[in-house]
Amino acid sequence: MKKILFLSIFTPTLLVGCTGESFENAINGSWKVISFMDLNTGIPEFKNSENSWNRDITIKFDAFSNPKSFRGINISNEILGKFEIIGNYRFKVSELFSTEVGQPEWADRFLNALVEHELTYQVNSNLLIFYYDNKSKAIYLKRTF
């Protein structure tokens, strides 16, 4: 039931894509990972006690700093870095720093996606989607206020 509900809520958002506002305005602020998705199967993976120890991945983007920066908590580690917008719906992390305490699968997956050469994205006021692994996988983030 949770999988069906997820797809019915987020599929229309995928079709809408990016709003008319700039990426800087749209991405600025705080976000929380709500799921990972294998786009080949269409099956979302929500957090649980095994994949994330039931803890959150949160990230705050400051798109107006120079250089653009982010910081957050990757389940059990603090992360921070710099990013740049490199074209239409493309995003690149130029620097990434993390503490190195043991972490579960979700945290590893999130870091691996961030250090990929380029990420494509879709964003609106409440949902940010990063596509990675040759656009075969996605990370869904919900805006937090």
C-alpha positions as CSV (number, residue, x, y, z in Angstrom):
1,M,0.0,0.0,0.0
2,K,2.8,2.4,0.8
3,K,4.4,1.9,-2.6
4,I,1.2,2.5,-4.5
5,L,0.5,5.7,-2.4
6,F,4.0,6.9,-3.1
7,L,3.7,6.5,-6.8
8,S,0.3,8.1,-7.0
9,I,1.4,11.1,-5.0
10,F,4.7,11.7,-6.7
11,T,4.1,10.7,-10.3
12,P,2.2,13.9,-11.2
13,T,5.0,15.9,-9.7
14,L,7.5,14.2,-12.0
15,L,5.5,15.3,-15.0
16,V,5.4,18.9,-13.9
17,G,9.2,19.2,-13.5
18,C,10.8,22.4,-12.6
19,T,8.8,25.5,-11.8
20,G,9.5,28.8,-13.4
21,E,11.8,30.0,-10.6
22,S,15.5,29.7,-10.8
23,F,17.3,26.6,-9.5
24,E,19.0,28.8,-6.9
25,N,15.6,30.0,-5.5
26,A,14.1,26.5,-5.8
27,I,16.8,24.5,-4.2
28,N,17.8,27.0,-1.4
29,G,16.8,25.7,2.0
30,S,16.5,22.5,3.9
31,W,15.6,19.0,2.5
32,K,15.1,15.5,3.9
33,V,15.5,12.3,1.9
34,I,12.2,10.4,1.7
35,S,13.1,7.6,-0.6
36,F,15.5,6.1,-3.2
37,M,14.0,4.8,-6.4
38,D,15.2,2.3,-8.9
39,L,13.8,3.8,-12.1
40,N,14.1,0.5,-14.0
41,T,11.7,-1.3,-11.6
42,G,9.8,1.7,-10.4
43,I,10.0,0.5,-6.9
44,P,10.7,3.0,-4.2
45,E,12.7,2.2,-1.0
46,F,11.6,4.0,2.1
47,K,13.7,4.2,5.3
48,N,13.6,1.4,7.8
49,S,15.7,0.0,10.6
50,E,18.1,-1.8,8.3
51,N,18.8,0.7,5.5
52,S,18.9,3.9,7.5
53,W,18.6,2.8,11.2
54,N,15.3,4.7,11.0
55,R,17.3,8.0,11.0
56,D,17.1,10.9,8.5
57,I,19.4,12.3,5.8
58,T,19.0,16.0,5.8
59,I,20.8,18.6,3.7
60,K,20.6,22.4,3.5
61,F,21.6,24.2,0.3
62,D,22.8,27.8,0.3
63,A,22.6,28.6,-3.3
64,F,23.3,32.3,-2.8
65,S,26.7,31.9,-1.1
66,N,29.8,32.3,-3.1
67,P,30.7,29.5,-3.8
68,K,27.3,27.7,-3.5
69,S,27.4,25.4,-0.5
70,F,25.6,22.7,1.4
71,R,25.7,21.0,4.8
72,G,23.7,18.4,6.5
73,I,23.5,15.1,8.4
74,N,23.9,11.9,6.5
75,I,22.3,9.6,9.2
76,S,25.4,9.3,11.4
77,N,27.8,11.7,9.8
78,E,28.0,15.4,9.2
79,I,28.5,16.4,5.5
80,L,29.4,19.7,3.9
81,G,30.6,20.9,0.6
82,K,30.3,23.1,-2.4
83,F,28.3,22.7,-5.6
84,E,27.8,24.4,-8.9
85,I,25.0,24.5,-11.5
86,I,26.5,23.4,-14.8
87,G,23.7,23.7,-17.2
88,N,20.0,22.9,-17.9
89,Y,18.9,20.8,-14.9
90,R,22.5,19.6,-14.2
91,F,24.2,19.9,-10.8
92,K,27.7,19.0,-9.7
93,V,29.3,18.7,-6.3
94,S,32.7,20.3,-6.5
95,E,33.8,19.5,-2.9
96,L,32.5,17.1,-0.4
97,F,33.6,16.6,3.2
98,S,32.2,14.0,5.7
99,T,32.9,12.7,9.1
100,E,33.7,9.0,9.0
101,V,31.6,7.2,11.6
102,G,30.1,3.9,10.6
103,Q,26.9,4.3,8.6
104,P,24.1,2.2,7.0
105,E,23.4,1.6,3.3
106,W,21.3,4.7,2.7
107,A,24.1,7.0,3.8
108,D,26.6,5.3,1.5
109,R,24.2,5.5,-1.4
110,F,23.5,9.2,-0.8
111,L,27.3,10.0,-0.7
112,N,28.0,7.9,-3.8
113,A,25.3,9.7,-5.7
114,L,26.6,13.1,-4.7
115,V,30.1,12.4,-5.9
116,E,28.9,11.2,-9.3
117,H,30.3,13.5,-12.0
118,E,26.9,15.1,-12.7
119,L,23.5,14.8,-11.3
120,T,20.4,15.9,-13.2
121,Y,17.5,17.1,-11.2
122,Q,13.9,18.2,-11.0
123,V,12.6,20.6,-8.4
124,N,9.5,22.4,-7.4
125,S,8.5,24.1,-4.1
126,N,8.3,20.9,-2.1
127,L,10.1,18.1,-3.9
128,L,13.7,17.8,-5.2
129,I,14.7,14.8,-7.2
130,F,18.3,13.9,-8.1
131,Y,18.9,11.4,-10.8
132,Y,22.1,9.4,-10.8
133,D,23.7,6.2,-12.1
134,N,23.1,7.1,-15.7
135,K,19.6,8.3,-14.7
136,S,18.6,4.8,-13.7
137,K,18.1,5.7,-10.0
138,A,16.7,8.7,-8.2
139,I,16.7,10.3,-4.7
140,Y,13.5,12.0,-3.6
141,L,13.9,14.8,-1.1
142,K,11.1,16.7,0.6
143,R,11.4,20.3,1.7
144,T,11.5,20.8,5.4
145,F,10.6,24.1,7.0
